[in-house]
Amino acid sequence: MQKICVEGLNLYYDDFQALKNITFNIEEKKVTALIGPSGCGKSTFLRTLNRMNDLIDGVKIVGEVKLEEQDIYHKDVDVVSLRRRIGMVFQKPNPFPKSIYENVAYGPKRHGIKNKKQLDEMVEKSLRKAALWDEVKDRLNKSALGLSGGQQQRLCIARALAMEPEVLLMDEPTSALDPIATAKIEELITELKKEYTIVIVTHSMQQAARISDETAFFLMGEVIEVDHTQKIFTIPRDKRTEDYVTGRFG
Ligand SMILES: Nc1ncnc2c1ncn2[C@@H]1O[C@H](COP(=O)(O)OP(=O)(O)OP(=O)(O)O)[C@@H](O)[C@H]1O
């Protein structure tokens, strides 16, 4: 099943074309990795999927992104509810300078949930899903900034999950973390894909190979090849993909 269909997508930062005629589908409840050398447009592409680029001056987008048949760039689309359906986790963990509890409860509260019991339940459920509950259940009212980097990143994942999204976009979520914290997040991603569609930008080909089902290789704003991860890493169709995954460039 396809969750997101991208067709003929072009993106310009003023006169610079950062994405060139991108067409591919993102499968539901799978992990799709976006790989490619620095500056090839991976983050830009990721941000087009929940309209984060709308916030940047001078951006022009041509083409289509459909979330289950709905064109997300249609003028009637409510961007706030779109971002609720398609959540995002960033490279550097960015918890609010508030308590652990408040970080997770923040989104649901903003969406009008006031009932304490309901909020408590949402916070626990989201922290459990983010594999953080056991580590923080006795310190929910302590500052999130006191957590380790890896815990902070899982808290940011819990914060995204509290919005009950369908899709999670992750922009190099482990690049600021040590190998143990990275392994925990990778394990978590593998668990989360049972319920969510995940798109992840990664600089680590080992990571893409370990956790993703599908991989898209980007080069200078184009998608050169997209296929099952195993195929991309063993028998890619394009010479440029092969050169990249075997470390001959990039
Ligand atoms: N806000 C912006 N304004 C102008 N140009 C931008 C902006 N953001 C990105 N770019 C340019 O668009 C191109 C793609 O950038 P993007 O960050 O999407 O690449 P990337 O593949 O994610 O890179 P990296 O792996 O280094 O994070 C680059 O040439 C970059 O300089």
PDBQT file of the ligand as one rigid body, heavy atoms in Angstrom, charges set to zero:
ROOT
HETATM    1  N1  LIG A 301      16.771  27.719   2.941  1.00  0.00    +0.000 N 
HETATM    2  C1  LIG A 301      17.549  27.535   1.863  1.00  0.00    +0.000 A 
HETATM    3  N2  LIG A 301      17.783  28.555   1.014  1.00  0.00    +0.000 NA
HETATM    4  C2  LIG A 301      18.553  28.378  -0.095  1.00  0.00    +0.000 A 
HETATM    5  N3  LIG A 301      19.129  27.207  -0.421  1.00  0.00    +0.000 NA
HETATM    6  C3  LIG A 301      18.935  26.157   0.383  1.00  0.00    +0.000 A 
HETATM    7  C4  LIG A 301      18.134  26.258   1.574  1.00  0.00    +0.000 A 
HETATM    8  N4  LIG A 301      18.128  25.059   2.181  1.00  0.00    +0.000 NA
HETATM    9  C5  LIG A 301      18.882  24.241   1.411  1.00  0.00    +0.000 A 
HETATM   10  N5  LIG A 301      19.367  24.907   0.333  1.00  0.00    +0.000 N 
HETATM   11  C6  LIG A 301      20.208  24.333  -0.734  1.00  0.00    +0.000 C 
HETATM   12  O1  LIG A 301      19.513  23.262  -1.372  1.00  0.00    +0.000 OA
HETATM   13  C7  LIG A 301      20.383  22.180  -1.632  1.00  0.00    +0.000 C 
HETATM   14  C8  LIG A 301      19.866  20.932  -0.952  1.00  0.00    +0.000 C 
HETATM   15  O2  LIG A 301      20.007  21.087   0.464  1.00  0.00    +0.000 OA
HETATM   16  P1  LIG A 301      19.510  19.997   1.505  1.00  0.00    +0.000 P 
HETATM   17  O3  LIG A 301      19.788  20.511   2.854  1.00  0.00    +0.000 OA
HETATM   18  O4  LIG A 301      18.141  19.584   1.161  1.00  0.00    +0.000 OA
HETATM   19  O5  LIG A 301      20.502  18.797   1.154  1.00  0.00    +0.000 OA
HETATM   20  P2  LIG A 301      20.847  17.493   1.981  1.00  0.00    +0.000 P 
HETATM   21  O6  LIG A 301      21.006  16.419   0.980  1.00  0.00    +0.000 OA
HETATM   22  O7  LIG A 301      19.854  17.289   3.045  1.00  0.00    +0.000 OA
HETATM   23  O8  LIG A 301      22.246  17.875   2.603  1.00  0.00    +0.000 OA
HETATM   24  P3  LIG A 301      22.940  17.382   3.960  1.00  0.00    +0.000 P 
HETATM   25  O9  LIG A 301      23.105  15.920   3.779  1.00  0.00    +0.000 OA
HETATM   26  O10 LIG A 301      24.229  18.112   3.966  1.00  0.00    +0.000 OA
HETATM   27  O11 LIG A 301      22.037  17.748   5.090  1.00  0.00    +0.000 OA
HETATM   28  C9  LIG A 301      21.775  22.607  -1.166  1.00  0.00    +0.000 C 
HETATM   29  O12 LIG A 301      22.459  23.107  -2.282  1.00  0.00    +0.000 OA
HETATM   30  C10 LIG A 301      21.473  23.707  -0.168  1.00  0.00    +0.000 C 
HETATM   31  O13 LIG A 301      22.528  24.643  -0.125  1.00  0.00    +0.000 OA
ENDROOT
TORSDOF 0
